[in-house]
Structure formats: C-alpha cells, structure tokens
Amino acid sequence: MLRPDGSWDCQLRLFLSVDIAGSTKYKNSRLDSDDYPPFWEDLFFRLYREFHSLLVSYIGQARRDHALARKIESWKTIGDEIVFSAHVADETEVYDIISGFLKALRDYDTEVMGYYPVRIKGSAWTAGFPIRNCIVVPFGNGINDYIGPDIDIGFRLGKHSMPSRTVVSLDLADILSRERTPGSLNFHHVGWSVLKGVFDDKPYPVIWINDGNEGIIPPWDRDEDPFTKKMSEKGSAKTKQGMQELIADIRRSLRHVRLFPPYFSANDMPDHHKSIVENEKKKSDCPDEPIDIDRPFDLD
C-alpha cells in the first residue's frame, strides 16, 4: 500500500485450505440421533484444534526454528474448511511452508481415517497486495479480511482438490518451480477447468503437487476420476523447467488479461504496476486528491 509518507508497502500472501471430504454424508449418517452435542462435533473441533498445531510443528522442525511457523495465521473457517494465511518473503519460505502443509495433510488424513469415515484434502494459492487484491478490516475489529480475484481463484480451485492430491494455483506453481531446493516437489498438470469468471472464462490449469509420497489413493479413482487417471500418464508429470514452460505459454496465450509473475516486494514489480504506483504517488502529492490507501488498485 502507499503510505502517507509516500513509501510503498506491498506483500505476497500464501493461502492454505484444509477441508473435510465426506463430511456431509458423515453428519447425516445418523438422522435418528438426538445426541447433544451432535455425534460429529468432535471431528470438527479436533480439526480446528489440532491441524494448525501440526502444521506449525512441521514447519518449525524443517527450519529448526519457529520464526516462519509463527507467520501462519488462521484466517477463517467456512463450514468444514479452515483457511490459513501467511505473509511470505521469498520462494524458500513458500517452499518450506508448502512442504510442511503437504506433510501435515498426509499425516492428519491418515490419523482421521483411523477414527472417522472421512478424508482430508488441501488446496493452496497466493495473492498479491494491494494491486489486484486488497486487505480490509470490515468490522473495525482489527481482523484482516482479504478480497480480490486471486482469492476467488483459490476458492474456485478447491473443487479440484481431492484427498492425497493437493491443488495449487498457477502463480503458486510458478513460485515453487522457481525455488532451487534440490529434490523438491512433484508437479502434475492433470487437465483444465473453466473457473467461473477467471481468465476471461478460458480454461484454467489444474495442477497437483506432492512431496514424493502419494498418500492413500483409492484404486477406483485411478480409473474413474479423469484427473487422477491423467496423473498416472507420463505427460502429466512436469519438471520445474516443464512447469515454467507451461506457465509462460499460458501467459502468452492470455496477454489480453495481463497476467504477470507473482512478486514479493515493490522492487520486483512489472513495469505497468510501477506506473500505477507512480500515478498514485502523484495523486498523494495533491491536497485536493488524497489517496485512499484501502482502495484496491486496478490494472486497467
């Protein structure tokens, strides 16, 4: 954001969603039950209490300190889903958080399956601020909310998340494929899907990642689910270079929607974003046109 002193504050945030697959069926499995509290309450309270602790523990173990883990905030719960957020400074922080997230998803999924007839699934994406997206405090209570097209992309991607298959946004795949940690993540481009309102309603890439441990995938999914079936084919697996080539091809094909690589600081902004900043700075110098620092900046 553009501060009153003319300095520029921009940030990239990573969003992590953990969701319960099969929860509706589980909650309705005993319709004749008059239990109070409901028999299914324990499952959700356990997820709310335990997953965040497990996630920060794995990140702390990988880093051998808890500075990065302390960045993980519980942003919101939406029914059976918890969404976490973190302000990230570089590719390595993104990679370390995602690595911990994949491990936490896999281990918690295995744990939950031992007690409940449900599974755990995840999705992850990034959003940059304040251009394209904005941070607001809707009720004046000091709690941030995040709004914008990149947030919409993340929630729309969730429908392509499945247990043991974590779906990520194009921008997050870009960051992870730029990260230089050896022996890092596996990328699978398993198909395309139109996400309403995204990419001018052109197909969006469905990209799954894992850390080399596939987790528990039912054998029937390999034949019945088209994306899982595609994952077993050679063409879906992408090297980091292959993922970068796919992303570059997508951006070239969608020049009219002005896609740009995600960036972590104002120093890395694309030229058309820098021009937006300069225009806003000029406005802030004019006493008749004070800048609204809470307004998201448009790309047009």
HELIX and SHEET records of a PDB file:
HELIX    1   1 SER A   23  LYS A   27  1                                   5    
HELIX    2   2 GLU A   41  ARG A   63  1                                  23    
HELIX    3   3 ALA A   69  LYS A   71  5                                   3    
HELIX    4   4 GLU A   91  MET A  113  1                                  23    
HELIX    5   5 PRO A  149  LEU A  157  1                                   9    
HELIX    6   6 GLY A  158  HIS A  160  5                                   3    
HELIX    7   7 LEU A  170  ARG A  178  1                                   9    
HELIX    8   8 VAL A  198  ASP A  201  5                                   4    
HELIX    9   9 ASP A  221  GLU A  224  1                                   4    
HELIX   10  10 PRO A  226  MET A  231  1                                   6    
HELIX   11  11 LYS A  234  SER A  236  5                                   3    
HELIX   12  12 LYS A  240  SER A  253  1                                  14    
HELIX   13  13 ARG A  255  VAL A  257  5                                   3    
HELIX   14  14 ALA A  266  ASP A  268  5                                   3    
HELIX   15  15 ASP A  271  SER A  284  1                                  14    
SHEET    1   A 8 GLU A  73  ILE A  78  0                                        
SHEET    2   A 8 GLU A  81  VAL A  88 -1                                        
SHEET    3   A 8 GLN A  11  ALA A  21 -1                                        
SHEET    4   A 8 ARG A 119  PHE A 129 -1                                        
SHEET    5   A 8 THR A 166  VAL A 168  1                                        
SHEET    6   A 8 TYR A 204  ASN A 210 -1                                        
SHEET    7   A 8 ASN A 186  SER A 193 -1                                        
SHEET    8   A 8 ALA A 237  LYS A 238 -1                                        
SHEET    1   B 2 CYS A 134  VAL A 136  0                                        
SHEET    2   B 2 ASP A 145  ILE A 147 -1                                        
END                                                                             
